Amino acid sequence: MPLSRLSECLVCHAELYVCRMCRFYDPKLRQGCREDRAEHVQEKLRANFCEYFQPKPDAYEAVDDAPTRDARASLDALFGSDRGNPAADPDSPRSELENLFKSKDAPD
């Protein structure tokens, strides 16, 4: 078995031995499982002890981040792309705000 009952995602620490990751999982069915002999599992997103668990190869669906990238590009075009260094442009609203609240004793 490639996954133990306690396996977790290395990135988000989500449990992996869950019904929704199984090739028998079918949300259209009343029990949620195409395997007739499997015991009913109430929580499909929690690890369980199902003996018929078989991870499906396409269980992971990458999130399409194209809308996020497009929105970020639009914001960069509108407000400027030098977000990492707000003091780069001395006339930027961010630098004006920082100058307003900067302590007079603090070094530049």
C-alpha positions as CSV (number, residue, x, y, z in Angstrom):
1,M,0.0,0.0,0.0
2,P,1.6,3.3,-1.0
3,L,-0.2,5.2,1.8
4,S,-0.6,4.4,5.4
5,R,-3.6,5.4,7.4
6,L,-1.7,8.3,9.0
7,S,-0.2,9.6,5.7
8,E,-0.3,13.4,5.3
9,C,0.4,15.9,2.6
10,L,3.9,17.3,3.0
11,V,2.7,20.8,2.1
12,C,-0.7,21.3,3.7
13,H,-0.7,18.4,6.2
14,A,-4.1,17.1,5.0
15,E,-4.9,13.5,5.6
16,L,-4.4,11.4,2.5
17,Y,-6.1,8.0,3.4
18,V,-9.6,9.4,2.9
19,C,-12.5,8.4,0.8
20,R,-12.3,11.4,-1.5
21,M,-8.8,10.2,-2.6
22,C,-10.0,6.6,-3.3
23,R,-10.7,5.3,-6.8
24,F,-14.0,3.9,-5.5
25,Y,-15.3,7.2,-4.2
26,D,-18.4,8.4,-6.0
27,P,-20.3,11.3,-4.5
28,K,-23.4,10.5,-6.7
29,L,-24.0,7.3,-4.8
30,R,-25.9,7.3,-1.5
31,Q,-23.0,5.8,0.5
32,G,-20.4,7.6,-1.6
33,C,-18.6,4.4,-2.5
34,R,-18.8,2.0,-5.5
35,E,-17.4,-0.9,-3.5
36,D,-20.4,-2.8,-2.1
37,R,-18.5,-4.6,0.6
38,A,-16.9,-1.5,2.1
39,E,-18.3,-0.2,5.4
40,H,-20.0,3.2,5.3
41,V,-17.7,6.1,6.3
42,Q,-19.5,9.2,7.5
43,E,-16.6,11.7,7.1
44,K,-15.2,11.5,3.6
45,L,-12.4,13.9,4.3
46,R,-11.0,12.2,7.4
47,A,-8.6,9.3,7.6
48,N,-10.4,5.9,8.0
49,F,-9.8,2.2,8.2
50,C,-11.3,1.1,4.9
51,E,-9.8,-2.1,3.6
52,Y,-10.7,-1.4,0.0
53,F,-9.0,2.0,-0.2
54,Q,-7.0,2.4,-3.5
55,P,-5.6,5.9,-4.2
56,K,-6.7,7.2,-7.5
57,P,-4.0,8.6,-9.7
58,D,-5.8,11.8,-10.6
59,A,-6.9,12.6,-7.1
60,Y,-4.9,15.9,-7.0
61,E,-6.4,18.7,-9.1
62,A,-4.0,21.6,-9.6
63,V,-5.7,24.9,-8.9
64,D,-5.8,27.2,-11.9
65,D,-4.0,30.3,-10.8
66,A,-4.3,32.2,-14.1
67,P,-7.0,34.5,-12.8
68,T,-4.8,35.4,-9.8
69,R,-1.8,36.1,-12.1
70,D,-4.0,38.2,-14.4
71,A,-5.3,40.3,-11.5
72,R,-1.8,40.7,-10.1
73,A,-0.5,41.9,-13.5
74,S,-3.4,44.4,-13.8
75,L,-2.6,45.8,-10.3
76,D,1.1,46.0,-11.1
77,A,0.2,47.9,-14.3
78,L,-2.1,50.2,-12.5
79,F,0.0,50.9,-9.3
80,G,3.5,50.0,-10.5
81,S,5.4,46.7,-10.2
82,D,8.0,47.6,-7.6
83,R,5.9,46.3,-4.7
84,G,8.9,44.7,-2.9
85,N,10.6,48.1,-2.4
86,P,8.0,50.9,-1.6
87,A,10.7,53.4,-1.0
88,A,12.1,53.0,-4.5
89,D,9.8,55.8,-5.8
90,P,10.1,58.8,-3.5
91,D,6.7,60.2,-4.7
92,S,4.8,56.9,-4.1
93,P,1.9,57.1,-1.6
94,R,3.6,54.4,0.5
95,S,6.8,56.4,0.8
96,E,4.9,59.5,1.7
97,L,3.0,57.6,4.4
98,E,6.3,56.2,5.8
99,N,7.8,59.7,5.8
100,L,4.8,61.1,7.6
101,F,5.1,58.6,10.5
102,K,8.9,58.3,10.5
103,S,10.5,59.2,13.8
104,K,12.7,62.3,13.5
105,D,15.4,60.6,15.6
106,A,15.5,57.5,13.3
107,P,18.3,57.3,10.7
108,D,17.3,57.5,7.1
